[in-house]
Amino acid sequence: MKVSLLSSTPDPVRLIADAARITHGKTQSHQSDRYYLDLLYQIGHFSVFEHVSFTFFIEDISRACSHQLVRFRVGVSFTQRSQRYTNEENFTYTIPPTIQKNEAANSLFLQKMTDLQQSYIDLIRMGIPKEDARFLLPNAANTSLFMTMNYRELIHAMELRLCMKSQWEIRHLFWRIRSLIQHTYPELALYLYPKCFHEGFCREKKPCKLLPVFLKKKINR
């Protein structure tokens, strides 16, 4: 898996602050940009966050992961590599850690991937269109895509996918996305955490052990 931040809204904290100021007819303020960012978060005025967006290039995630990713529909756009038009004879794939740790399971998995690759090649050589041969391709097959998401939806996505209860691959993906935001815009990363960070408690029947860690981060922010 590889994730790159290709582009983002210039000076996003200033833009959010200016948008907040204009709601009261102000173009200047004695308050800092960061003050408005924190205030908007605290009062739940998230619509202003929609003015800021990020475009990521996401490479080598499984189709199983991308199927989860594209469920986000509001404030987000996707462009994904098409299996209809690309030749997938040498498709790469993702192996779940539980399978990698089990020697017998890993051997079985690798054999099945090899069989599927050869079967795909055989269909293509029989003159079967790529869009039909792709029906053999597994959820493990890797894909790449562009994703543009606004800051409001990014907060929402992080709430769900950074949770330890989420599926491991998409959780790793969003932690990498958060790391990119942290490196580029640390002020914005302050609110990119699981839902327990925002709500102060966990809705799961069996909370993970990280709840106190996230709550401590919020207190010390």
Helices and strands as residue ranges (DSSP letters): E 2-8, H 12-22, H 33-43, G 46-51, E 53-62, H 63-69, E 76-80, H 97-100, H 103-125, H 130-133, G 134-136, E 142-150, H 151-161, H 168-184, H 186-189, H 195-199, H 211-219
